[in-house]
């Protein structure tokens, strides 16, 4: 699935242009850390793995841009728990100070 990226947000719209899913990740620490604060997939798009795809898009962007991620939303926290291979982008306690 292709997502649109805007400042600190990946999202996609349905065929009518209505928001169908998004993940938001505002920056802290002089834009060195992205805080995943919200993951949303509309019910009619649920159970298709889209939230995971959105999260992977943020992880891939963080790797490409040398950023770290602090997962705050429950979905993102659970994703990182289930995917230890993504731990390389997780913020450490020394990096989490604003």
Order of alpha helices (4+ residues) and beta strands (2+ residues): beta-beta-beta-beta-alpha-beta-alpha
